[in-house]
């Protein structure tokens, strides 16, 4: 059996790394939901990653969803399926909620898991800008958008009695994440341009290609 590690073992300091992991998680959950399967127990211990040491048996850097003992095959697809009784899981139920649309519950659990990343700073990326007088540190604005995105996944649970509309489907969440990832790529490009071209007063900028 291949050995999988915690997701943070394959992350690097760039925000793009955690956004890629989120996309992989949503890709897997969206696939399950297309098969009318709800995992029902998504948390850090059931969402693991493969490191370089295990690359012979699994793909390094890939995220894997495991432990399907609480999963359910459902009669209806997302957007139509009504609430079911929630199992006891590591992810805490929303206050007062014992039944919920199982597809929506999976998305809620993803949001709750990503919120734990926020607590340890994995979705906060600071960068520096050196001027002639000082070095200024400020947060990547895309990190703020990422936090809003996580809150959107968690949603504002109202105890829906039918298919839940309190948060997006896994497919919809992934579509919006694509926009966030593109925005982050543009942000990273602009920061690299600043790094190479903004110099202290009196010095001429040097093209990165010419400086090699």
Residue frames relative to the residue before (quaternion, step in Angstrom):
aa qw qx qy qz dx dy dz
X 1.0000 0.0000 0.0000 0.0000 0.00 0.00 0.00
X 0.4366 -0.6857 0.5048 0.2906 3.62 -0.91 0.83
X 0.3717 -0.7113 0.5532 0.2232 3.53 -1.17 0.62
X 0.1351 -0.7878 0.5989 0.0497 3.56 -0.81 1.06
X 0.2707 -0.7743 0.5586 0.1232 3.54 -1.16 0.70
X 0.6836 -0.4381 0.3727 0.4493 3.53 -1.34 0.08
X 0.6348 -0.5698 0.3691 0.3689 3.56 -1.11 0.74
X 0.6483 0.5497 -0.3441 0.3988 3.60 0.93 -0.78
X 0.5470 0.6153 -0.4007 0.4020 3.62 1.24 -0.20
X 0.7366 0.3711 -0.2338 0.5148 3.61 1.17 -0.38
X 0.5308 0.6272 -0.4122 0.3936 3.58 1.25 0.12
X 0.1575 -0.7332 0.6452 0.1460 3.52 -1.29 0.43
X 0.7209 -0.4886 0.2641 0.4145 3.64 -1.18 0.29
X 0.5769 0.6058 -0.3922 0.3826 3.62 1.15 -0.36
X 0.5433 -0.6212 0.4625 0.3241 3.54 -1.07 0.81
X 0.5885 0.5924 -0.3677 0.4093 3.59 1.08 -0.67
X 0.6015 0.5760 -0.3554 0.4243 3.59 1.12 -0.61
X 0.7022 0.4406 -0.2750 0.4869 3.59 0.84 -0.93
X 0.6140 0.5332 -0.3575 0.4592 3.61 1.07 -0.63
X 0.6227 0.5270 -0.3375 0.4697 3.59 1.08 -0.68
X 0.6420 0.5146 -0.3239 0.4671 3.59 0.99 -0.82
X 0.6310 0.5238 -0.3365 0.4629 3.60 0.94 -0.84
X 0.6531 0.5187 -0.3142 0.4534 3.58 0.94 -0.90
X 0.6519 0.5103 -0.3217 0.4595 3.59 0.96 -0.80
X 0.6337 0.5219 -0.3323 0.4643 3.59 0.99 -0.80
X 0.6852 0.4798 -0.2842 0.4685 3.57 0.87 -0.96
X 0.5993 0.5569 -0.3582 0.4499 3.59 1.07 -0.70
X 0.6849 0.4882 -0.2853 0.4596 3.57 0.90 -0.93
X 0.6745 0.4873 -0.2929 0.4709 3.57 0.93 -0.90
X 0.6311 0.5248 -0.3371 0.4612 3.60 0.99 -0.78
X 0.6302 0.5244 -0.3341 0.4651 3.59 1.02 -0.76
X 0.6410 0.5148 -0.3262 0.4665 3.59 0.93 -0.87
X 0.6777 0.5005 -0.2942 0.4514 3.56 0.89 -0.94
X 0.5994 0.5485 -0.3593 0.4591 3.61 1.11 -0.60
X 0.6916 0.4345 -0.2590 0.5156 3.57 1.20 -0.59
X 0.4473 -0.7010 0.4182 0.3655 3.58 1.39 0.14
X 0.4837 0.6134 -0.4603 0.4217 3.57 1.00 0.94
X 0.1310 -0.7530 0.6404 0.0756 3.56 -0.95 0.94
X 0.4455 -0.7116 0.4754 0.2630 3.58 -0.81 0.98
X 0.1777 -0.8581 0.4526 0.1652 3.57 1.08 -0.91
X 0.7947 0.2245 -0.1295 0.5488 3.64 1.20 -0.14
X 0.2034 0.8015 -0.5299 0.1883 3.57 0.83 1.02
X 0.2722 0.7164 -0.6092 0.2037 3.54 -0.80 1.10
X 0.7692 -0.3891 0.2250 0.4542 3.59 -1.26 0.17
X 0.6877 0.5089 -0.2897 0.4291 3.59 0.98 -0.81
X 0.7302 0.3908 -0.2292 0.5114 3.59 1.22 -0.37
X 0.6706 0.3708 -0.2913 0.5726 3.57 1.31 0.14
X 0.0763 0.8324 -0.5313 0.1376 3.55 -0.09 1.35
X 0.3047 -0.7583 0.5539 0.1592 3.56 -1.29 0.30
X 0.4194 -0.6869 0.5405 0.2454 3.53 -1.28 0.52
X 0.2603 -0.7633 0.5752 0.1368 3.57 -0.91 0.94
X 0.7225 -0.4346 0.3125 0.4376 3.56 -1.31 0.13
X 0.6110 0.5864 -0.3524 0.3984 3.60 1.06 -0.71
X 0.7464 0.3662 -0.2046 0.5166 3.59 1.16 -0.60
X 0.3243 0.8087 -0.4547 0.1846 3.59 1.27 0.20
X 0.5827 0.5937 -0.3862 0.3985 3.62 1.14 -0.41
X 0.7805 0.3415 -0.1655 0.4968 3.58 1.04 -0.73
X 0.7689 0.1077 -0.0796 0.6251 3.58 1.21 -0.49
X 0.5800 -0.6053 0.4198 0.3478 3.56 -1.23 0.41
X 0.4284 -0.7160 0.4922 0.2481 3.59 -0.62 1.13
X 0.7895 0.2958 -0.2390 0.4818 3.52 -0.98 0.91
X 0.5903 0.5745 -0.3686 0.4310 3.57 1.24 -0.22
X 0.3522 -0.7119 0.5731 0.2016 3.53 -1.21 0.68
X 0.1217 -0.8001 0.5869 0.0244 3.56 -0.97 0.94
X 0.2770 -0.7306 0.6035 0.1590 3.55 -1.05 0.87
X 0.0639 -0.8192 0.5697 -0.0156 3.57 -0.75 1.07
X 0.7873 0.3915 -0.2436 0.4094 3.55 -1.43 -0.15
X 0.0925 0.8332 -0.5305 0.1257 3.54 0.20 1.33
X 0.2979 0.7969 -0.4924 0.1837 3.61 1.14 0.46
X 0.7329 0.3692 -0.2378 0.5197 3.61 1.15 -0.44
X 0.4482 0.7106 -0.4487 0.3047 3.59 1.24 -0.02
X 0.1769 -0.7844 0.5893 0.0786 3.54 -1.23 0.53
X 0.2849 -0.6890 0.6329 0.2084 3.54 -1.13 0.73
X 0.2117 -0.8309 0.5122 0.0492 3.53 -0.65 1.16
X 0.5464 -0.6476 0.4167 0.3293 3.60 -1.09 0.59
X 0.7847 0.2872 -0.1325 0.5332 3.59 1.14 -0.64
X 0.5241 -0.6482 0.4621 0.3027 3.57 -1.20 0.54
X 0.6820 -0.4571 0.3513 0.4501 3.62 -1.25 0.16
X 0.7435 0.3601 -0.2973 0.4787 3.54 -1.05 0.83
X 0.7414 0.3216 -0.1882 0.5581 3.56 1.31 -0.28
X 0.6180 0.5822 -0.3348 0.4087 3.57 1.03 -0.83
X 0.3464 -0.7439 0.5419 0.1814 3.55 -0.96 0.94
X 0.7162 -0.4597 0.3060 0.4268 3.59 -1.27 0.01
X 0.1293 -0.7401 0.6537 0.0913 3.51 -1.34 0.54
X 0.6172 -0.5274 0.4097 0.4159 3.57 -1.24 0.25
X 0.3723 -0.7383 0.5226 0.2078 3.55 -0.89 0.96
X 0.4099 -0.7073 0.5131 0.2615 3.61 -0.93 0.83
X 0.5651 -0.5336 0.4766 0.4108 3.55 -1.30 0.13
X 0.0737 0.8073 -0.5746 0.1122 3.57 -0.62 1.15
X 0.6576 -0.4766 0.3929 0.4315 3.54 -1.33 0.14
X 0.6492 0.4806 -0.3024 0.5060 3.57 1.02 -0.80
X 0.3679 -0.7530 0.5032 0.2108 3.57 -0.65 1.10
X 0.5109 -0.6410 0.4828 0.3084 3.54 -1.07 0.79
X 0.5611 -0.5470 0.4719 0.4041 3.60 -1.14 0.44
X 0.6392 -0.5626 0.3475 0.3927 3.62 -0.99 0.73
X 0.8508 0.1443 -0.1340 0.4873 3.55 -0.87 1.04
X 0.6130 0.5616 -0.3471 0.4340 3.62 1.25 0.01
X 0.0353 -0.7973 0.6026 -0.0046 3.58 -0.77 1.07
X 0.7518 0.2272 -0.1565 0.5989 3.60 1.29 -0.32
X 0.1042 0.7932 -0.5890 0.1143 3.56 -1.02 0.82
X 0.6250 -0.4838 0.4595 0.4052 3.53 -1.30 0.44
X 0.4074 -0.7613 0.4369 0.2521 3.66 -0.44 1.13
X 0.6179 0.5254 -0.3577 0.4627 3.61 1.07 -0.60
X 0.6566 0.5012 -0.2994 0.4774 3.55 0.98 -0.85
X 0.6032 0.5579 -0.3476 0.4517 3.58 1.10 -0.68
X 0.6235 0.5328 -0.3407 0.4596 3.60 0.98 -0.77
X 0.6704 0.4866 -0.2997 0.4732 3.60 0.91 -0.90
X 0.6122 0.5409 -0.3429 0.4637 3.58 1.03 -0.77
X 0.6682 0.5030 -0.3035 0.4566 3.60 0.93 -0.91
X 0.6060 0.5326 -0.3533 0.4736 3.60 1.07 -0.68
X 0.6611 0.5087 -0.3045 0.4598 3.59 0.91 -0.91
X 0.6572 0.5071 -0.3091 0.4641 3.56 1.00 -0.84
X 0.6355 0.5221 -0.3201 0.4703 3.57 1.06 -0.76
X 0.6741 0.4825 -0.2916 0.4773 3.59 0.95 -0.87
X 0.5821 0.5694 -0.3713 0.4461 3.58 1.13 -0.57
X 0.6156 0.5268 -0.3516 0.4689 3.60 1.10 -0.62
X 0.5973 0.5389 -0.3615 0.4713 3.60 1.14 -0.56
X 0.6120 0.5543 -0.3432 0.4476 3.57 1.04 -0.75
X 0.6557 0.5414 -0.3175 0.4197 3.55 0.95 -0.90
X 0.7501 0.3574 -0.2202 0.5110 3.59 1.04 -0.65
X 0.6202 -0.6268 0.3139 0.3521 3.56 1.26 0.39
X 0.4245 0.7282 -0.4670 0.2673 3.62 1.16 0.16
X 0.7185 0.3729 -0.2558 0.5284 3.60 1.19 -0.35
X 0.6033 0.4965 -0.3785 0.4963 3.58 1.17 0.52
X 0.0196 0.8097 -0.5831 0.0630 3.54 -0.54 1.15
X 0.1414 -0.7870 0.5970 0.0651 3.56 -0.68 1.11
X 0.0487 -0.7875 0.6128 0.0442 3.55 -1.14 0.54
X 0.3977 -0.7359 0.5087 0.2036 3.53 -1.19 0.57
X 0.1310 -0.7504 0.6437 0.0730 3.53 -1.27 0.59
X 0.1768 -0.8150 0.5474 0.0694 3.55 -0.41 1.23
X 0.0955 -0.7743 0.6251 0.0256 3.55 -0.85 1.04
X 0.7379 -0.4100 0.2879 0.4522 3.57 -1.30 -0.11
X 0.7737 0.3784 -0.1902 0.4712 3.59 1.11 -0.56
X 0.8243 -0.0496 0.0812 0.5581 3.59 0.99 -0.70
X 0.4138 -0.6562 0.5608 0.2893 3.51 -1.37 0.12
X 0.1674 -0.7970 0.5772 0.0603 3.56 -0.70 1.12
X 0.1847 -0.7702 0.6034 0.0927 3.55 -1.04 0.84
X 0.1444 0.7789 -0.6032 0.0928 3.53 -0.90 0.88
X 0.5869 -0.6123 0.4111 0.3341 3.53 -1.22 0.54
X 0.5282 -0.5846 0.5112 0.3434 3.52 -1.15 0.68
X 0.4354 -0.7217 0.4601 0.2791 3.66 -0.60 1.04
X 0.5874 0.5731 -0.3801 0.4266 3.59 1.13 -0.49
X 0.5752 0.5780 -0.3808 0.4359 3.61 1.16 -0.51
X 0.6248 0.5229 -0.3352 0.4730 3.59 1.07 -0.71
X 0.6366 0.5116 -0.3213 0.4793 3.57 1.03 -0.79
X 0.6225 0.5447 -0.3398 0.4476 3.59 1.02 -0.78
X 0.6506 0.5064 -0.3249 0.4634 3.59 0.99 -0.76
X 0.6269 0.5142 -0.3330 0.4815 3.58 1.02 -0.76
X 0.6246 0.5485 -0.3280 0.4488 3.57 1.05 -0.79
X 0.6466 0.5125 -0.3158 0.4686 3.59 0.94 -0.88
X 0.6552 0.5035 -0.3127 0.4685 3.60 0.94 -0.84
X 0.6092 0.5468 -0.3406 0.4626 3.58 1.12 -0.67
X 0.6466 0.5081 -0.3221 0.4691 3.60 1.00 -0.77
X 0.6542 0.5019 -0.3144 0.4704 3.58 0.97 -0.82
X 0.1956 -0.8354 0.4905 0.1526 3.56 1.03 -0.82
X 0.4428 -0.6391 0.5544 0.2968 3.51 -1.39 -0.11
X 0.2223 -0.8438 0.4749 0.1148 3.53 0.22 1.33
X 0.1361 -0.8082 0.5723 0.0275 3.55 -0.84 1.10
X 0.5078 -0.6624 0.4226 0.3534 3.60 1.24 0.11
X 0.0354 0.8469 -0.5281 0.0516 3.57 0.90 0.97
X 0.3486 -0.7546 0.5260 0.1800 3.56 -0.96 0.90
X 0.7196 0.2901 -0.2164 0.5927 3.58 1.31 -0.02
X 0.7818 -0.2083 0.1941 0.5547 3.60 -1.11 -0.60
X 0.4225 -0.7553 0.4486 0.2232 3.57 -0.67 1.13
X 0.1565 -0.7828 0.5987 0.0653 3.57 -1.06 0.91
X 0.4344 0.7374 -0.4319 0.2844 3.59 1.25 0.23
X 0.7816 0.1057 -0.0591 0.6119 3.58 1.27 -0.28
X 0.6140 -0.5812 0.3708 0.3844 3.63 -1.15 0.35
X 0.5461 -0.5365 0.5056 0.3979 3.51 -1.34 0.14
X 0.6612 -0.4965 0.3691 0.4244 3.59 -1.24 0.28
X 0.6411 0.5207 -0.3263 0.4597 3.60 1.01 -0.78
X 0.6698 0.4921 -0.3014 0.4673 3.58 0.89 -0.91
X 0.6334 0.5338 -0.3265 0.4553 3.57 0.99 -0.82
X 0.6688 0.4940 -0.3067 0.4633 3.57 0.98 -0.79
X 0.6090 0.5515 -0.3517 0.4487 3.60 1.04 -0.70
X 0.6819 0.4694 -0.2851 0.4832 3.57 0.91 -0.92
X 0.6161 0.5495 -0.3486 0.4439 3.59 1.04 -0.73
X 0.5810 0.5792 -0.3761 0.4307 3.60 1.07 -0.65
X 0.6445 0.5105 -0.3155 0.4738 3.59 1.01 -0.80
X 0.6449 0.5168 -0.3173 0.4651 3.58 0.97 -0.87
X 0.6623 0.5094 -0.3144 0.4506 3.59 0.94 -0.83
X 0.6401 0.5057 -0.3265 0.4774 3.58 0.99 -0.76
X 0.6357 0.5238 -0.3276 0.4629 3.58 0.98 -0.81
X 0.6554 0.5063 -0.3136 0.4644 3.56 1.01 -0.78
X 0.6145 0.5404 -0.3505 0.4556 3.61 1.04 -0.70
X 0.6472 0.5037 -0.3110 0.4804 3.57 0.99 -0.86
X 0.6439 0.5285 -0.3159 0.4542 3.57 0.98 -0.87
X 0.6639 0.4991 -0.3041 0.4666 3.59 0.94 -0.89
X 0.6303 0.5306 -0.3344 0.4576 3.59 1.02 -0.78
X 0.6671 0.5003 -0.3041 0.4606 3.57 0.91 -0.92
X 0.6484 0.5147 -0.3209 0.4601 3.58 1.01 -0.76
X 0.6365 0.5153 -0.3302 0.4693 3.58 1.04 -0.72
X 0.6206 0.5306 -0.3378 0.4682 3.57 1.05 -0.76
X 0.6393 0.5206 -0.3243 0.4638 3.59 0.96 -0.85
X 0.6498 0.5496 -0.3199 0.4165 3.54 0.92 -0.99
X 0.7475 0.4139 -0.2254 0.4681 3.57 0.93 -0.87
X 0.7910 0.3825 -0.1685 0.4469 3.57 1.03 -0.75
X 0.6756 0.4447 -0.3195 0.4937 3.64 1.08 -0.42
X 0.0374 0.8128 -0.5717 0.1053 3.54 -0.44 1.29
X 0.6562 -0.4858 0.3748 0.4392 3.61 -1.21 0.29
X 0.6443 -0.5416 0.3810 0.3825 3.55 -1.18 0.65
X 0.7604 0.3693 -0.2771 0.4568 3.55 -1.06 0.80
X 0.6944 0.4142 -0.2813 0.5169 3.60 1.24 -0.22
X 0.4141 -0.7080 0.5187 0.2410 3.52 -1.05 0.78
X 0.4883 -0.6545 0.4758 0.3268 3.61 -0.94 0.79
X 0.2148 -0.7671 0.5944 0.1101 3.56 -1.11 0.75
X 0.4707 -0.6693 0.4947 0.2928 3.56 -0.85 0.95
X 0.5507 -0.6241 0.4328 0.3463 3.62 -0.94 0.82
X 0.6407 0.5334 -0.3294 0.4433 3.60 1.03 -0.79
X 0.6947 0.4750 -0.2765 0.4641 3.59 0.99 -0.86
X 0.6575 0.5406 -0.3155 0.4195 3.57 1.15 -0.55
X 0.5469 0.6266 -0.3953 0.3898 3.59 1.25 -0.24
